[in-house]
Amino acid sequence: EKQKEDNNSTECSEPGTMDLKFTSSRKYISISVPSKSQTMSPHIKSVDDVVVLGMNLTKFSKPTQFFICVSGVFMFYLIYGYLQELIFSVEGFKPFGWYLTLVQFGFYSIFGLIELQLIQDKRRRIPGKTYMIIAFLTVGTMGLSNTSLGYLNYPTQVIFKCCKLIPVMIGGVFIQGKRYNIVDVSAALCMSLGLIWFTLADSTVAPNFNLTGVVLISLALCADAVIGNVQEKAMKLHNGSNSEMVLYSYSIGFVYILFGLTCTSGLSPAVTFCSKHLLQTYGYAFLFSLTGYFGISFVLALIKIFGALLAVTVTTGRKAMTIVLSFLFFAKPFTLQYVWSGLLVVLGIFLNVYSKNMDKIKLPSLHGLWKKTMEERKTRTLSQTV
């Protein structure tokens, strides 16, 4: 019996175990604490870290994180938008929007693989089925958006993409169960009305509409509205990194597009055309993809830290700036209706930022301001009566 007790004691003393054994007369408890090196695995240590282009944003305060992300989004995506319009200004390139997306996804996959090799933890945390869904939505967003430029002018395409604030809010309600206040809804309505007014002005001054282009950009808008919420939910649930998200979603999307182009015989004409214009296609496409990759890294960081709705607000402001630069660098007709519609969009952005910061900087809500005004009016009326 003594030997049996010794054996039980030896079993319980193994490192990293906690055993509770009962006999007829005694209870044995052995607790061992693992060494420091075994306490946490590397990926658990950095679960909450948000690393963008080798820079750990978690070391900074929230306002600094927001400033860095917004600066990165604006800087890289403004260059991205200029190069995108420049590529489609090449004569004869407009029918090859899907091939440009294929090349873009290929570069994104390479960039994501390189970045993933530079981080400590290289394991995939988000399930493959989730990535297949995200890749499909990414293909729909970017592929349909690029293809629509063959049918619509660039400012009109950007204006349509800016309208995704409302679908993002709807997606947030159904996918993540979110609830938005009256200020968020008012912001979305202001932005949408301003963008619609902008589109009407564009159709009057420079009519270049095509039903196919409208359908394509509308489908891209729906996919774009869903993808932000899906990415936010997946990254928060599984603690996935930005480089992992980019690598797997775009590499799977590359396979999707390659299969589609092969089945529709759209690959050979595109390769033939681009081989005759190497610098204007592949050269610009490389810079276009590089700036887009840097931009999407900052967008994903913005989604992970501040949520999908604020990320959409920032990217919408960036799109408005892209439209201004498009008028400056590429010859287009102009009307003052663009200015008024743009100011309405800016008002929507202001309302959204106001809503997000009410609690942080103790700003009064619109309902509170209205209630306070009514109480002051009642008090004034009562004093006059007395």
C-alpha positions as CSV (number, residue, x, y, z in Angstrom):
1,E,0.0,0.0,0.0
2,K,2.9,2.4,0.8
3,Q,4.4,1.6,-2.6
4,K,1.1,2.4,-4.3
5,E,0.9,5.7,-2.5
6,D,4.5,6.6,-3.6
7,N,3.5,5.8,-7.2
8,N,0.4,8.0,-7.0
9,S,2.6,10.8,-5.5
10,T,5.1,10.4,-8.4
11,E,2.3,10.6,-11.0
12,C,1.0,13.7,-9.5
13,S,4.4,15.4,-9.4
14,E,4.8,15.5,-13.2
15,P,5.3,19.2,-14.4
16,G,2.3,20.9,-15.9
17,T,-0.4,18.7,-14.4
18,M,-3.0,19.1,-11.7
19,D,-4.4,15.8,-10.4
20,L,-7.0,15.1,-7.8
21,K,-7.1,11.4,-6.6
22,F,-9.3,9.8,-4.0
23,T,-8.7,6.5,-2.1
24,S,-10.7,5.0,0.7
25,S,-8.9,7.0,3.4
26,R,-6.8,9.8,1.8
27,K,-7.0,12.6,-0.8
28,Y,-3.9,13.5,-2.8
29,I,-3.5,16.9,-4.4
30,S,-0.4,17.9,-6.4
31,I,-0.2,21.3,-8.0
32,S,2.8,22.3,-10.2
33,V,3.5,25.7,-11.7
34,P,4.9,25.7,-15.2
35,S,8.2,27.5,-15.9
36,K,8.2,31.1,-17.2
37,S,8.9,30.0,-20.8
38,Q,5.9,27.7,-20.7
39,T,3.5,30.2,-19.2
40,M,2.1,31.6,-22.5
41,S,2.7,30.8,-26.1
42,P,4.0,33.6,-28.3
43,H,0.7,34.2,-30.1
44,I,-1.2,34.5,-26.9
45,K,1.2,37.2,-25.7
46,S,0.4,39.3,-28.7
47,V,-3.3,38.5,-28.9
48,D,-4.3,42.2,-28.6
49,D,-1.4,43.6,-30.6
50,V,-2.2,45.4,-33.8
51,V,0.8,45.5,-36.1
52,V,0.8,47.5,-39.3
53,L,3.8,47.4,-41.6
54,G,6.0,46.3,-38.7
55,M,4.7,49.0,-36.4
56,N,2.9,47.9,-33.2
57,L,0.1,50.4,-32.8
58,T,-0.9,49.1,-29.3
59,K,2.1,51.0,-27.8
60,F,0.4,54.3,-28.7
61,S,-2.7,56.0,-27.2
62,K,-6.1,55.7,-28.8
63,P,-6.0,59.2,-30.4
64,T,-2.5,58.5,-31.8
65,Q,-3.6,55.1,-33.2
66,F,-6.5,56.8,-34.9
67,F,-4.3,59.6,-36.4
68,I,-1.8,57.0,-37.7
69,C,-4.5,54.8,-39.2
70,V,-6.3,57.8,-40.8
71,S,-3.0,59.2,-42.2
72,G,-2.1,55.9,-43.7
73,V,-5.5,55.4,-45.3
74,F,-5.5,58.9,-46.8
75,M,-1.9,58.9,-48.0
76,F,-1.9,55.5,-49.7
77,Y,-5.4,55.4,-51.0
78,L,-5.2,58.8,-52.6
79,I,-2.2,57.5,-54.6
80,Y,-4.1,54.3,-55.2
81,G,-7.1,56.2,-56.7
82,Y,-4.9,58.3,-58.9
83,L,-3.1,55.2,-60.3
84,Q,-6.4,53.4,-60.8
85,E,-7.8,56.1,-62.9
86,L,-4.5,56.4,-64.8
87,I,-4.5,52.7,-65.7
88,F,-8.1,52.9,-67.1
89,S,-7.1,56.0,-69.1
90,V,-4.9,53.8,-71.2
91,E,-6.7,53.4,-74.5
92,G,-8.2,49.9,-75.0
93,F,-7.8,48.8,-71.3
94,K,-11.3,49.3,-70.1
95,P,-12.6,45.8,-70.9
96,F,-9.9,44.2,-68.7
97,G,-11.0,45.2,-65.3
98,W,-11.2,41.6,-64.0
99,Y,-7.6,40.9,-65.2
100,L,-6.4,44.0,-63.4
101,T,-8.1,42.6,-60.3
102,L,-6.3,39.2,-60.9
103,V,-2.9,41.0,-61.1
104,Q,-3.8,43.0,-58.0
105,F,-4.7,40.0,-56.0
106,G,-1.5,38.2,-57.1
107,F,0.6,41.1,-55.8
108,Y,-1.4,41.3,-52.6
109,S,-0.8,37.6,-51.9
110,I,3.0,38.1,-52.4
111,F,3.1,41.1,-50.2
112,G,1.0,39.3,-47.5
113,L,3.3,36.3,-47.6
114,I,6.4,38.5,-47.2
115,E,4.9,40.3,-44.3
116,L,3.7,37.1,-42.6
117,Q,7.3,35.8,-42.7
118,L,8.5,38.9,-40.7
119,I,6.1,38.3,-37.8
120,Q,6.7,35.9,-34.9
121,D,3.6,33.8,-35.1
122,K,2.8,32.4,-38.6
123,R,-0.1,30.2,-37.7
124,R,-3.5,30.7,-39.3
125,R,-6.1,31.4,-36.6
126,I,-9.3,32.2,-38.6
127,P,-11.0,29.1,-40.1
128,G,-10.6,28.3,-43.8
129,K,-14.4,28.4,-44.4
130,T,-14.5,31.9,-43.1
131,Y,-11.7,32.9,-45.4
132,M,-13.5,31.4,-48.4
133,I,-16.5,33.6,-47.6
134,I,-14.3,36.7,-47.1
135,A,-12.4,36.0,-50.3
136,F,-15.7,35.7,-52.3
137,L,-16.8,39.1,-50.9
138,T,-13.4,40.6,-51.6
139,V,-13.5,39.4,-55.2
140,G,-17.0,40.9,-55.5
141,T,-16.0,44.2,-54.0
142,M,-12.8,44.8,-55.9
143,G,-13.5,42.9,-59.1
144,L,-16.9,44.4,-59.7
145,S,-15.6,47.9,-58.7
146,N,-12.7,47.7,-61.2
147,T,-14.9,46.3,-63.9
148,S,-17.5,49.1,-63.5
149,L,-14.8,51.7,-64.5
150,G,-15.2,50.3,-68.0
151,Y,-18.8,51.6,-68.0
152,L,-18.8,54.6,-65.6
153,N,-16.5,57.6,-65.1
154,Y,-14.3,57.6,-62.0
155,P,-16.1,60.2,-59.9
156,T,-19.4,58.5,-60.4
157,Q,-18.0,55.1,-59.4
158,V,-16.4,56.6,-56.3
159,I,-19.7,58.3,-55.4
160,F,-21.6,55.0,-55.6
161,K,-19.0,53.4,-53.4
162,C,-19.4,56.1,-50.8
163,C,-23.0,55.1,-50.3
164,K,-22.0,51.9,-48.5
165,L,-22.4,53.6,-45.1
166,I,-26.1,52.6,-44.9
167,P,-25.5,48.9,-46.0
168,V,-22.7,48.7,-43.4
169,M,-25.1,49.8,-40.7
170,I,-27.7,47.3,-41.9
171,G,-25.1,44.6,-42.0
172,G,-24.0,45.5,-38.5
173,V,-27.5,45.1,-37.3
174,F,-28.1,41.7,-38.9
175,I,-24.5,40.2,-38.7
176,Q,-23.3,41.5,-35.3
177,G,-26.6,42.6,-33.7
178,K,-25.5,46.2,-33.4
179,R,-27.8,49.1,-32.6
180,Y,-27.3,52.6,-33.9
181,N,-28.6,55.9,-32.5
182,I,-30.5,58.6,-34.3
183,V,-27.3,60.6,-35.0
184,D,-25.7,57.7,-36.9
185,V,-28.9,57.3,-39.0
186,S,-29.0,61.0,-39.7
187,A,-25.3,60.9,-40.7
188,A,-26.0,58.0,-43.1
189,L,-29.0,59.9,-44.6
190,C,-27.0,63.1,-45.1
191,M,-24.2,61.3,-46.8
192,S,-26.4,59.3,-49.0
193,L,-28.5,62.4,-50.0
194,G,-25.3,64.3,-50.8
195,L,-23.9,61.5,-52.9
196,I,-27.2,61.1,-54.8
197,W,-27.2,64.8,-55.5
198,F,-23.6,64.6,-56.7
199,T,-24.6,61.7,-59.0
200,L,-27.5,63.7,-60.5
201,A,-25.2,66.6,-61.1
202,D,-22.7,64.4,-62.8
203,S,-25.4,62.8,-65.0
204,T,-26.5,66.3,-66.1
205,V,-23.1,67.8,-66.8
206,A,-21.3,64.8,-68.2
207,P,-23.8,62.0,-68.9
208,N,-21.7,58.8,-69.1
209,F,-24.1,56.3,-67.5
210,N,-24.5,52.7,-68.5
211,L,-27.0,50.3,-66.8
212,T,-24.4,47.6,-66.7
213,G,-22.0,49.8,-64.8
214,V,-24.7,50.8,-62.4
215,V,-25.5,47.1,-61.7
216,L,-21.8,46.2,-61.3
217,I,-21.0,49.0,-58.8
218,S,-24.3,48.3,-56.9
219,L,-23.3,44.7,-56.4
220,A,-19.8,45.8,-55.4
221,L,-21.4,48.1,-52.9
222,C,-23.4,45.3,-51.3
223,A,-20.4,43.1,-51.0
224,D,-18.3,46.0,-49.6
225,A,-21.0,46.6,-47.0
226,V,-20.9,43.0,-45.7
227,I,-17.2,42.4,-45.8
228,G,-16.3,45.0,-43.2
229,N,-18.6,43.4,-40.6
230,V,-17.5,39.9,-41.5
231,Q,-13.8,40.9,-41.2
232,E,-14.4,42.7,-37.9
233,K,-16.3,39.7,-36.4
234,A,-13.7,37.2,-37.6
235,M,-10.7,39.2,-36.4
236,K,-12.2,39.8,-32.9
237,L,-13.4,36.3,-32.5
238,H,-10.2,34.5,-33.6
239,N,-7.7,37.3,-32.9
240,G,-6.4,37.1,-36.5
241,S,-3.6,39.4,-37.6
242,N,-3.8,41.9,-40.5
243,S,-1.1,40.1,-42.6
244,E,-2.9,36.7,-42.1
245,M,-6.2,38.3,-43.2
246,V,-4.7,39.8,-46.4
247,L,-2.7,36.7,-47.4
248,Y,-5.4,34.1,-47.1
249,S,-8.4,36.2,-48.4
250,Y,-6.5,37.6,-51.4
251,S,-4.7,34.3,-52.3
252,I,-8.1,32.4,-52.3
253,G,-9.6,35.3,-54.2
254,F,-6.8,35.0,-56.8
255,V,-7.8,31.4,-57.4
256,Y,-11.5,32.4,-57.8
257,I,-10.7,35.0,-60.4
258,L,-8.2,32.9,-62.3
259,F,-10.8,30.1,-62.5
260,G,-13.5,32.5,-63.7
261,L,-11.3,34.1,-66.4
262,T,-10.1,30.7,-67.6
263,C,-13.7,29.5,-68.0
264,T,-14.9,32.6,-69.8
265,S,-11.9,32.8,-72.1
266,G,-11.1,36.3,-70.8
267,L,-7.5,35.6,-69.8
268,S,-5.8,35.3,-73.2
269,P,-6.9,38.7,-74.7
270,A,-6.0,40.5,-71.5
271,V,-2.5,39.0,-71.4
272,T,-2.0,39.8,-75.1
273,F,-3.0,43.5,-74.6
274,C,-0.9,44.0,-71.4
275,S,2.2,42.4,-73.0
276,K,2.1,45.2,-75.6
277,H,1.9,47.9,-72.9
278,L,4.1,46.6,-70.1
279,L,4.9,49.8,-68.3
280,Q,1.4,51.3,-68.5
281,T,-0.2,48.1,-67.3
282,Y,2.0,45.9,-65.1
283,G,4.2,48.8,-64.0
284,Y,1.3,50.9,-62.9
285,A,-0.5,47.8,-61.5
286,F,2.5,47.1,-59.3
287,L,2.5,50.6,-57.7
288,F,-1.3,50.5,-57.7
289,S,-1.3,47.2,-55.8
290,L,1.6,48.2,-53.4
291,T,-0.2,51.4,-52.3
292,G,-3.5,49.5,-52.1
293,Y,-1.9,46.8,-49.9
294,F,-0.5,49.4,-47.5
295,G,-3.9,51.1,-47.5
296,I,-5.8,47.9,-46.7
297,S,-3.4,47.2,-43.9
298,F,-4.4,50.5,-42.2
299,V,-8.1,49.9,-43.0
300,L,-8.0,46.5,-41.3
301,A,-6.2,48.0,-38.3
302,L,-8.9,50.7,-38.2
303,I,-11.6,48.0,-38.3
304,K,-10.0,46.0,-35.5
305,I,-9.4,48.9,-33.2
306,F,-12.4,51.2,-33.8
307,G,-15.0,49.1,-35.7
308,A,-16.4,48.8,-39.2
309,L,-18.7,51.9,-39.1
310,L,-15.9,54.3,-38.2
311,A,-13.6,52.7,-40.8
312,V,-16.2,53.3,-43.4
313,T,-16.6,56.9,-42.3
314,V,-12.9,57.4,-42.8
315,T,-12.7,55.7,-46.1
316,T,-15.7,57.7,-47.3
317,G,-13.9,60.9,-46.4
318,R,-10.9,59.6,-48.3
319,K,-13.1,59.0,-51.4
320,A,-14.4,62.5,-51.2
321,M,-10.8,63.8,-51.4
322,T,-10.1,61.4,-54.2
323,I,-12.9,63.0,-56.2
324,V,-11.4,66.4,-55.7
325,L,-8.0,65.2,-56.9
326,S,-9.7,63.5,-59.8
327,F,-11.1,66.8,-61.0
328,L,-7.7,68.5,-60.5
329,F,-5.5,65.9,-62.3
330,F,-8.0,64.7,-65.0
331,A,-10.0,67.1,-67.2
332,K,-13.7,67.0,-66.3
333,P,-16.7,69.4,-66.5
334,F,-17.6,71.1,-63.2
335,T,-20.7,72.6,-61.6
336,L,-21.5,74.2,-58.2
337,Q,-23.9,71.4,-57.5
338,Y,-20.8,69.3,-56.8
339,V,-19.9,71.7,-54.0
340,W,-23.3,71.7,-52.2
341,S,-23.6,67.9,-52.4
342,G,-20.0,67.6,-51.1
343,L,-20.9,69.8,-48.1
344,L,-23.9,67.6,-47.4
345,V,-21.6,64.6,-47.3
346,V,-19.2,66.4,-45.0
347,L,-22.1,67.2,-42.7
348,G,-22.9,63.5,-42.6
349,I,-19.3,62.6,-41.7
350,F,-19.3,65.3,-39.0
351,L,-22.5,63.8,-37.5
352,N,-21.0,60.4,-37.5
353,V,-17.8,61.5,-35.7
354,Y,-19.9,63.5,-33.3
355,S,-21.9,60.4,-32.5
356,K,-18.8,58.3,-31.9
357,N,-17.3,60.9,-29.5
358,M,-20.3,61.9,-27.4
359,D,-19.4,59.6,-24.5
360,K,-15.6,60.2,-24.7
361,I,-15.6,64.0,-24.6
362,K,-19.0,64.4,-22.8
363,L,-20.7,66.0,-25.7
364,P,-24.5,66.3,-25.2
365,S,-26.7,64.2,-27.4
366,L,-29.2,65.8,-29.8
367,H,-32.1,64.5,-27.7
368,G,-30.5,66.1,-24.6
369,L,-30.0,69.4,-26.4
370,W,-33.7,69.3,-27.6
371,K,-34.9,68.5,-24.1
372,K,-32.9,71.2,-22.5
373,T,-34.2,73.8,-25.1
374,M,-37.8,72.8,-24.4
375,E,-37.3,73.0,-20.6
376,E,-35.8,76.5,-21.0
377,R,-38.7,77.6,-23.2
378,K,-41.2,76.3,-20.7
379,T,-39.4,78.1,-17.8
380,R,-39.3,81.3,-19.9
381,T,-43.0,81.0,-20.6
382,L,-43.9,80.3,-17.0
383,S,-41.8,83.3,-15.8
384,Q,-43.6,85.6,-18.3
385,T,-47.0,84.3,-17.1
386,V,-46.1,85.0,-13.5
